C-alpha cells in the first residue's frame, strides 16, 4: 500500500502536522505501508495562489503511484491535494486538527466569537470563503480523521456523516528526563511560586484575564510569578496589562521556546493554567501531564477528553476567574493534592502513546 501525505509543515519545521507526518513516515513502513511526504515548503517561496497551483501539480506528479492521498489540513494543502486526487482518480483522506477559517477570522479579521459561534456567524469575505473551502473539502473526502471527539462533532456539523469521521488521538513520545525541580529552580535562580501558561498570544487564549488572576494571587503569595510562553500579536497589549496591574517584574514573557527548554520551565513550575476559549486537542496538556505538573484548563474543545475533573486536573469555564484562582490556591498550598492529581495524570497519559496512534492509523488506512 502506498500513501502520499500532503502536509503544510514538515521537519525541520515545527508544529503538530510536522511531528505527525514525520512519525507516520518513520513508523508506517514497518507495518506494510509505504509513505511519501510532500511538504508545502517546496512551493512556499512562490506568490500566494500560484503556490497552491504549483502544489496541485506536485500532488499530481507525486501521487501517480499512490493508492490514496492523505492531506493534513483542508485549505493550504487540502484543497490542491483534493483536486490532485480527483484528477488522478485516487482516494482522498483529510485530517482536521482545527478550524482554519475561524483561526484566520479571529487573527486577521476581528472576529471575537468562539469557534461554535463562528459556524453560523456572518463574517468578512475572506474567512467566509475559507469556511466554504474547508467544508467543501471535508464533505468531498472519502473519510475525515480528527484528533478528538469534539472536533468530530464540529466536522459533523459541516455536513460530514458520522460514519465518515474517525477519531484517532495524536500520540506522544515518552519524554526524556526533564530534570529535578529544585535543581532546575536553582539553575534559574528562582525561589517562590511559579505559574506557567503556554500558547500563541491571541485574544482567545485568555492571557489578559490570567494576568489579572496573578495580581489577585499576589496578595496571598507575594513571591508568585507568572510565566507566559509563546509569541503573537497581543504581546504589547499583554505587557501593558501586566504593567498596569503592577506586575511588570512578575509576569515573564519568554517568547517561543525550544521544546526541551519549555519542558524544563514547566517542570520547574507549580501549576500549569490553560485559560483558552478554544482548543481542538492540546498536545501541551499531555506533555504537562507527562512532566508531572498539575493542570487547570478550560472545559472546552478536547480538553475534557484528557482531563477528568478533580481526578487528574481541574476544568473550569473560560475566564472563570474565581474558580481558577481557587483551584490555584488549593494546588499551591496542598502538597498531597498536587501529588494525587499528578499521579493520576501520569496514568491517564498512557492512553495517548505514539504506538497506539500508529497502530490505529495503520489499521484505518488499510481498511480504507
C-alpha positions in Angstrom: 0.0 0.0 0.0 1.3 3.5 -0.9 0.2 6.7 0.7 1.1 10.3 -0.3 1.0 12.6 2.7 0.3 16.3 1.9 1.4 18.5 4.8 1.8 22.2 5.4 4.7 21.6 7.9 7.5 19.0 8.0 10.8 18.8 9.9 13.0 20.8 10.3 9.8 23.0 10.6 8.0 22.5 13.9 4.3 22.1 14.8 1.7 19.3 15.1 1.5 18.4 11.4 5.3 18.2 11.1 5.6 15.8 14.1 2.6 13.7 13.0 3.8 13.4 9.4 7.3 12.5 10.3 6.1 9.9 12.8 4.0 8.2 10.1 6.9 8.4 7.6 9.1 6.6 10.1 6.7 4.1 11.5 4.1 3.1 8.9 6.6 1.3 6.5 7.2 -1.1 9.4 3.5 -2.0 9.1 3.5 -2.5 5.3 2.5 1.0 4.2 4.9 3.0 2.0 4.9 6.7 2.7 5.8 9.6 0.5 5.7 13.1 2.1 5.0 16.2 0.1 5.8 19.3 2.2 4.2 22.6 1.3 7.6 24.4 1.8 8.5 23.2 -1.7 6.2 25.9 -3.1 6.0 28.4 -0.2 8.6 30.7 -1.9 6.0 31.4 -4.6 3.4 34.1 -4.5 0.0 33.3 -2.9 -2.4 31.3 -5.1 0.4 30.5 -7.5 2.0 28.4 -4.8 -1.3 26.4 -4.4 -1.5 25.8 -8.1 2.1 24.6 -8.1 1.4 22.3 -5.2 -1.5 20.8 -7.1 0.8 19.9 -9.9 3.3 18.4 -7.4 0.4 16.3 -6.0 -0.5 15.1 -9.5 3.2 14.1 -10.2 4.0 12.6 -6.8 0.6 10.9 -6.4 0.6 8.8 -9.6 1.8 5.7 -7.8 -0.1 6.3 -4.5 -3.2 4.3 -3.5 -4.5 7.3 -1.5 -3.7 10.9 -0.7 -3.8 11.9 2.9 -4.0 15.7 3.5 -3.1 17.3 6.8 -5.3 20.4 6.5 -8.4 21.4 4.5 -7.1 24.5 2.8 -3.4 25.2 2.2 -2.6 21.6 1.2 -6.1 20.1 1.4 -7.7 22.0 -1.5 -4.9 21.3 -4.1 -4.5 17.7 -2.8 -8.2 17.1 -3.2 -8.2 18.3 -6.8 -5.0 16.3 -7.4 -6.7 13.2 -6.1 -9.7 13.9 -8.3 -7.6 14.2 -11.4 -5.7 11.1 -10.6 -8.8 9.1 -9.5 -7.2 8.4 -6.1 -8.8 8.1 -2.7 -8.6 11.3 -0.7 -8.4 11.3 3.1 -8.4 14.5 5.2 -7.1 15.2 8.7 -8.7 18.0 10.6 -6.9 19.4 13.6 -8.8 22.6 14.0 -11.0 25.2 12.2 -8.6 27.1 9.9 -11.2 29.6 8.8 -12.2 30.5 12.3 -8.5 31.0 13.3 -8.0 33.3 10.3 -11.2 35.2 11.1 -10.1 35.7 14.7 -6.4 36.6 14.0 -6.8 38.8 10.9 -10.4 39.9 10.5 -11.5 40.9 14.0 -14.0 38.1 14.7 -14.4 37.8 18.5 -16.7 34.9 18.9 -15.7 31.3 19.8 -15.5 28.5 17.3 -19.0 27.3 17.9 -20.4 30.8 17.2 -18.3 31.1 14.0 -20.0 28.1 12.4 -23.2 30.2 11.6 -22.0 33.7 12.0 -21.9 36.4 9.3 -18.2 37.1 8.8 -15.9 39.0 6.4 -15.4 37.9 2.8 -12.1 36.1 3.2 -13.0 33.9 6.2 -16.3 33.2 4.6 -14.5 31.9 1.5 -12.1 29.8 3.7 -15.1 28.4 5.6 -16.7 27.3 2.4 -13.5 25.8 1.1 -12.8 23.7 4.3 -16.3 22.4 4.4 -16.3 21.5 0.7 -13.0 19.6 1.1 -14.2 17.8 4.2 -17.5 16.8 2.6 -15.8 15.5 -0.6 -13.2 13.5 1.3 -13.7 9.8 1.5 -13.0 10.0 5.2 -12.0 12.6 7.8 -9.7 11.9 10.7 -9.9 14.0 13.8 -7.8 14.0 17.0 -10.7 14.5 19.4 -14.4 13.7 19.7 -15.0 17.5 20.0 -13.6 18.1 16.5 -15.6 15.2 15.2 -18.7 17.0 16.3 -17.6 20.2 14.6 -16.9 18.3 11.3 -20.2 16.5 11.5 -21.9 19.9 11.8 -20.3 20.8 8.5 -22.4 18.1 6.9 -20.0 15.2 7.0 -21.8 11.9 8.0 -20.7 10.4 11.3 -19.7 7.1 9.6 -17.1 9.1 7.6 -15.4 10.5 10.7 -12.8 8.6 12.7 -11.2 9.8 16.0 -7.6 8.9 16.3 -5.9 10.7 19.2 -2.4 12.0 18.4 0.3 10.1 20.2 3.1 11.5 22.3 6.6 10.0 22.6 7.8 9.3 26.2 9.7 12.3 27.5 13.3 12.2 28.4 14.1 13.2 31.9 13.2 16.8 32.3 15.3 17.3 35.4 14.8 17.7 39.2 12.6 20.6 40.2 14.8 22.0 43.0 17.9 21.7 40.8 16.1 23.5 37.9 14.9 26.2 40.1 18.4 26.7 41.4 19.7 27.0 37.9 17.0 29.5 37.1 17.9 31.4 40.4 14.2 31.3 41.1 12.5 31.0 44.5 8.8 31.3 45.1 5.5 30.2 43.5 5.6 29.9 39.7 2.5 29.7 37.4 3.0 28.9 33.7 0.9 29.1 30.6 1.7 28.4 27.0 0.2 29.4 23.7 0.0 31.8 20.9 -0.6 35.4 22.2 -4.0 35.8 20.8 -7.3 37.0 22.5 -9.0 33.6 22.8 -6.1 32.2 24.9 -7.2 34.3 27.9 -3.8 35.6 28.9 -5.2 39.1 29.8 -7.5 37.5 32.4 -4.7 35.3 33.6 -2.6 38.3 34.4 -5.5 39.7 36.5 -5.7 36.4 38.4 -2.0 36.6 39.1 -2.5 40.0 40.5 -5.1 38.7 42.9 -3.0 35.8 44.0 0.0 38.0 44.8 -2.0 39.2 47.9 -1.7 35.6 49.3 1.6 34.7 47.6 3.8 37.7 47.5 6.6 35.8 45.8 4.4 34.5 43.0 5.3 34.9 39.3 3.5 34.1 36.1 5.4 32.9 33.1 3.7 33.1 29.7 5.4 31.2 26.9 4.6 32.0 23.3 4.6 34.7 20.7 1.9 36.6 18.9 0.1 39.8 18.1 -1.1 40.5 21.6 2.3 40.8 23.2 2.4 44.6 23.5 -1.1 44.7 24.9 -0.4 42.0 27.5 2.8 43.7 28.6 0.8 46.9 29.1 -1.8 45.0 31.1 0.9 43.5 33.3 2.4 46.9 33.9 -1.0 48.4 34.8 -1.6 45.6 37.3 1.8 46.4 38.9 3.2 43.1 37.7 5.9 44.4 35.3 8.5 42.4 37.1 6.3 39.4 38.0 4.9 38.4 34.6 7.6 36.9 32.4 7.1 36.8 28.6 9.6 34.3 27.2 8.6 34.3 23.6 8.6 31.0 21.7 10.9 28.4 23.3 12.6 25.2 22.0 10.6 22.2 23.3 13.3 20.9 25.6 13.7 24.3 27.2 10.0 24.7 27.6 9.6 21.3 29.2 12.2 22.3 31.8 10.4 25.5 32.6 7.2 23.5 33.0 9.0 21.1 35.3 10.2 24.0 37.4 6.7 25.4 37.8 4.0 24.8 40.4 0.8 25.0 38.3 0.0 25.0 34.6 -3.0 27.1 33.6 -4.7 27.0 30.2 -7.4 29.7 30.1 -8.4 29.2 26.4 -11.8 29.7 24.7 -10.8 27.2 22.0 -8.7 24.1 21.9 -9.0 21.2 19.4 -6.9 18.7 21.4 -4.0 20.1 23.3 -0.6 18.3 22.9 0.7 20.7 25.5 -1.7 19.3 28.1 -0.5 15.8 27.5 3.1 16.9 27.8 2.4 18.7 31.1 0.7 15.6 32.5 3.8 13.6 31.5 6.1 16.1 33.2 4.1 15.9 36.4 2.7 19.4 36.9 -0.9 19.9 38.0 -3.2 21.4 35.4 -6.1 23.8 35.4 -7.8 24.1 32.0 -11.0 25.2 30.4 -13.8 22.8 29.9 -13.9 23.3 26.1 -12.9 21.5 23.0 -10.9 18.4 23.5 -9.7 19.3 27.0 -12.3 17.2 28.8 -11.1 14.2 26.8 -7.7 14.4 28.5 -8.7 15.8 31.9 -11.1 14.2 34.3 -12.2 17.0 36.6 -10.8 16.8 40.2 -9.1 13.4 39.3 -6.1 14.3 37.1 -6.7 18.1 36.8 -9.3 20.8 37.1 -11.8 22.0 34.5 -13.3 25.5 34.5 -15.3 27.8 32.2 -13.2 30.2 30.2 -12.3 33.3 32.2 -13.9 31.9 35.4 -11.6 34.0 37.5 -12.9 32.8 40.9 -12.6 29.1 40.2 -9.2 29.4 38.5 -8.0 31.4 41.5 -9.5 29.0 43.9 -8.0 25.8 42.4 -4.6 27.6 42.0 -4.6 28.4 45.7 -5.5 24.9 46.6 -2.7 23.4 44.5 -0.2 25.9 45.8 -0.9 25.1 49.4 -1.8 21.4 49.5 1.1 19.1 48.6 -1.0 15.9 49.0 -3.5 17.3 46.4 -0.7 18.1 43.9 0.7 14.5 44.3 -2.7 12.9 43.9 -3.5 15.0 40.8 -0.2 14.5 39.1 0.0 10.7 39.8 -3.5 10.3 38.2 -2.4 12.4 35.2 0.6 10.2 34.5 -1.7 7.2 34.5 -4.1 8.9 32.1 -1.4 9.9 29.5 -0.7 6.2 28.8 -3.8 6.3 26.6 -2.1 8.8 24.3 1.0 6.9 23.2 2.6 7.1 19.8 2.5 3.3 19.5 -1.3 3.3 19.9 -1.7 6.2 17.4 0.4 4.5 14.8 -1.3 1.1 15.1 -4.8 2.8 14.9 -3.7 4.8 11.8 -2.2 1.8 10.1 -5.4 -0.2 10.6 -7.5 2.7 9.5 -5.6 3.2 6.3 -5.5 -0.5 5.4 -9.3 -0.6 5.9 -9.8 2.4 3.7 
